[in-house]
Amino acid sequence: MEGVYSVPPGRRYWVVRADGGAYFNHFGFHGLVAVGHLDGIALPISEDLPASALDWADVYRQFMQKVDAEDGSLKQASSKYRQAARFATEIQLGDWVLTVTTNAVRIGVVTGDAYLSRKAIELMGLSEEPIAMPFLLRRPVEWGPTIQKDQLSSPLLRALRANQTIFNADALWDDICHALFPVFSRNEDFYFTVKIATAHKVRGIDVSNLLGFFSDLEIIGRASDVLTEYPGRFDEIFDELEASDRLTLTTEAEYHSPGEIWGLISSGIGQGFGVGGIFVLAYSMLFGNSKLGFDGVIDIETRRKLWDLVIERMKYRRVKKAVDRLDAQAPNRDVERLISHDVSSDSVENGIGNEGRSRSIED
């Protein structure tokens, strides 16, 4: 299905913050991320040096010697060493990295190995004097979208408040993807995201109708062969699927204004059209997303029948009214720079572009 992003299951996710976000714009403008953990160590850097060329045992000894000389904290020195080593050796090509400032997060993809450099990284400040980013240990990054923090889920926001300079965010991969994509898949599971943008109180009936509609879509997807021929059997088929425990839709939501709804359908992606295809159809109808489609997946007549089924359930659930009152929207981020670095060319079915490798950023 065109436009359904397939998340590589082996990809890792990292958060790197530097001086509380002081160099957020340096990172974005210069296409890198950096930490200052090795800045106080005597290192043989006359020109750019791959981090792999460092004698990390010697680096560790210098950290310990510095503790003794300055009567410092052994715990802090060990932590700084581990974080520097993690930055240089654990983060891999193709991993996604998040960096934060006071009110925003920027998401990028690691495009090269760690290195050390004394070359100046500068940006002009308000005083028209260049502000230098001094950190030596760096990695090249292709930056994708910048997202305001008030548009992120609560679990992701809580994680971003952590004090560590570098930490792994693999457990939040789905929160990160929900912030970026209207629909996506991982292995055979299908995920979708709806943003509730209204500034008014959220009516329970609107949320109930929208969630009921999503359940209807799963039923149509799992029994599309029967329902395209016998649409009047919808209630009967619902009873059968529910009784046999074959309905797998689960949702999480934040119903404040604004808020979000996240959905997961286990085994929603498989052979043929399936549940994912029905959600693609419904999303293109509700939100007019031109990147979502299924041309060539099913014949025109079957498509028309499915279209009629979806419209019937939309009317029954009063979905148009619910979407309008909730100001429900699909995420619309420019993710081309992120996904263009995926290892597999099949990561986006029928290819949402492999362009946009420039170092410019979206503000």
N, C-alpha and C positions, 0 to 999 in steps of 0.2 A: 504494500500500500504506500502510495507516494506520500512523503512527508512524515511518516511515522519513524521517529529516530530510534535506532536500535543501540542501546547503551552497551558498550563493551563490558562484559562482566568482570574482566580482570583489571580494569582501570582503577587507579588509586586517587585519593583526593586529599589535599593538604591545605592548611591555613598557615600563612606566613605574615606576621605583622612586624613592623619595624618602628621602634620609637613611638609606639602608640598611633601609628598611621602618619607620622610626620613626612614620610617619603612616598606616600601613596601616589602622588602625581609624578614624581621622578620615575617610579617603576613603570607607570603607564606610558609616559612619553618616550622613555628610552627602551621599552620592551625587555624588561628584566625584573628580577626580584633578588633581594640581597639581604644579608644579615651581617652584623658587626662582631660576631663572636670571636673571630680570629684577629681582630684589629690590634689587640695589645700583645700579640705574639711575634717574636722575631722570625720573619719568613723571608725566604730567598726570592723576592719578587722584583725583577728588573723590568719584566714585560709580562703580558698575560700568561698565567700558569695554570694548566689543568689541575683541578683539585686531586685528581687521581695520582698526580706526580708527588704529592706531599707524603712525607714520612709521618703517618698519623700516630705512630708510637712516640716519635719525637715531639709532635704537637701536644700529646697528652703529658709528657714529661715537663714541657714548658708550662702547661697549665698548673701542674702541681708545684713547680718551682716558684711560680708567681704567687701561689697561695702562701708558701713559706716566707717569701721575701716581704710580702705586704700584709702578713698576718690576716689573710682573707678567709673566706668560708670554703671549706673543702666541698661541701654540698653544692654550693653555687657554681664553683669551678667545674665540678664533675658534670653538672647539668648543662653548662655552657658548652663543654666539650662534646657531650652526647648530642646536643642539638645541632652543633656545627657538623658533626659526622653524619647525622641523619640528613641534613640538608644536602651534603655532598654525595652521599652514597645510597640512601634509601629512596629518595625522590628520583623517579625515572622519566625518561623521554616519553611523552604522551600523557603523563599524569596531569590532572587538573589542579590548579593552585588558586586559592582565594586570598586576597589581601584586603585589608579593611582600613577605613578611616572613621571619623566620628559618626557620619551619617550615611555611609555607603560601603558597598562591597564590590570589588571587581573580580571577575573570574577569567582565568587564562589557562593556556595549555603549555606545559614545559616543552621547549623545542631543542634543547641542547644540554650538554653536560655542565656540571659545576666548574667554575674557574675562579682564580683570584686575579685581581687587577687593581692597579693604582690610578687608572685613567679617571679623570674627573667626570662625574655625572652631575650636571648642573641644570637648574631651572631658574628663570628670572622670578624674583620675588616682588612684592608690592613696592619695595623701596628701589626697584630697578637695579638692585645688586643681585648677582647670581647666588643662589643657595645651593651649596654642594652636598651631595649624598656621599659620605665617606666610606661606606662599608666595602670591604675587600672581597668577601666571598659572595659570588653572584651566579645566577643562572639565567639564560635567555628564556623569555616567555612571550608567546603570542597572546595578547590580551583581547578578550571578548567583551561582553556587555558590562556596564556599570549599573548596579541596581541599588536603589535607595533602601535603607534598612527597614523602613516602615512597610516595604513590600515583601518582606521575607517572613517565613513561618516562624513561630515561637521557638521550636527546637533549634533551628538554625541560628536564630538571634542569640539564644542562650549560649550556644557553643562559641559564637564569635566574641562573647564577653570574656572568655578564658584569658588568663594572663600570659600563657606561654608564647614565646616568639614563634615557635614552630610546633604544630601538632597535626596528627592524622585525623581526617574527617571522613573516613570510609563509611562509617555508620550513618552518615548523613547524605549519602549519595542520592537518595530519592528526593530529599528536601531540596537539594541543589538542582536536580533536574526538574522538579515541579516549578521552581522559580524561573525556569528557562523555556520549557516546552509545553504546548497545549496537550499533546499526547506523545507517549514514548513507550518503548518496550524494553524488557531485559529478559534474556532467555525466551520463555514462552509466555511471560506475564505481560499484561497490558495495563498502562497507567494513563490517567488523564487528570487535568487540572482545570478548575474553574475559579476565576477571581470574582469575589463579590465586592463591587466598587461603590455601592450606594453609601451615601453619608447619613441616610435615614435609618431608623430602627428596622431590623430584619424581621419580616413576618414569618411565623412558623409555617403557615400554609404554603408560602412560596417555596421555602426550603423543602418541605415535605413533597410537594408536587415535582420539584426538580429531581430529588433523590428517587422518587417513584418512577420517574421517566427513565433514569439511568438503569434501574432494575428492569424496566420493560425492554430496554435496548439489549441487555444481556440475554433475555429470553428470546428475542427475535434472532440474535446472533447464533444462539445455540440450537435453534430449531428453524433456521431460515428455510431449509428445504421443504419442510412441512407447511410452514406458515405462508410461503409464497403461493402454495396451491390451495390451502385451506385457512385463510386468515380468520375465519370465524371461530377457530379452535384455540384462540389465544389463551383464554382462561383455563381451558382443559390442560393445555401444555404447561402453563404456569404451575398448576397443581402437581403435575407429574414431575417436573424439574425440581420443585421445592421438596416434594416427598422423597425424592431420590438423592437429595443433598448435592445437586449438580450446579446450583447457583452459587458462585464464589465471590460476587461483588462485595468488597468492603470499602468503607469510606472513613476518612478523617476530615474534620472541618474545624474552622475557627469562624464562628458566626457573628463576630463583632463587625462593626462598620468602619472601614472595609474588612473583608475576611476572605477565606478561600475554602474550597472543597477539593480534596484529593481522593481519587478513586484507584483501586487496584482490582483487576480481574485475573485470578489465577488461571493459567492456561488459556488466556484470551487471544493469544497469537498462535496460529497453527496452520495447517494446510487449508487452502481454499479461502473463502471470504471471512467467515467466522465473526466473533464478537468484536474484534478490533476493527474490522471493516464496517460494521454497523455504527460504531462510535465515530469513525472517520466520516461516514455519511451524515450522522447527526450533527457533528461539529461544523461541517461545511455548511449545513443548513442554518444552524443557530448563529454562527459567528462569521460566516463568509470568509473562511480562511482559504485563500487561493492555493496554498502550498499542500493542502490535503486533498487527496483524490484516490480514485481506484479505477482509472481508465484501463481497460484490458483485463481487469481481474474477473469481472462478470459480464455477461451479455446484457444488452440494452433492455430487453424485456424483463429479465430478473431484477435489474437495477430499478426499473419503474415500479415493480411490485414491492420491492423493499422500501422504496421511497414512499409509496402509499401507506405501507404499514407504519413507518416512522411518523408520518404526518398524522395518521389516525391517533397514535398514542400521544403525540404532542397536543392534539386538540383535547383528548380525554383528560390529560394532566394539566391543561391550561398553562403549558410551558412558556408560550410567548409572553403571557402576562407576568409569570414568575421571573423570566429573564429580564423583562423591562423594569419591574419594580426592584429587583436585586441589582440592576445594572451589571448583570453577569457578563463576564468577558473571558476570553482565552488569552494566556500569556502571549506576548508578541515581541520577542527579543531577537536581535540580530546575532545569531549564533554561528554564522558562516565561518568565522575565524577559528572557533573552537572545534567544530566538527570536521573542518578540512584537514586536520592533522590526525584523524583516526586512522589506525593501521589498516583496517579493512575498508576497501572501496564499497562494500555492501552495507556499511553501517547505517546509511540512510537509503532505504529502498527506493530505486529509481533515481537516487542521487539528488539531495538538496545541495548542489554546488560543491565544488572543490576550489572555489576562488577565494579571494580576500586574504592573502597571506601577508599583506603589508603590515607595518608596525604601528599604524595609526590606531587610536582607541576611540571608543564611543563614550562620550561624556553625557 
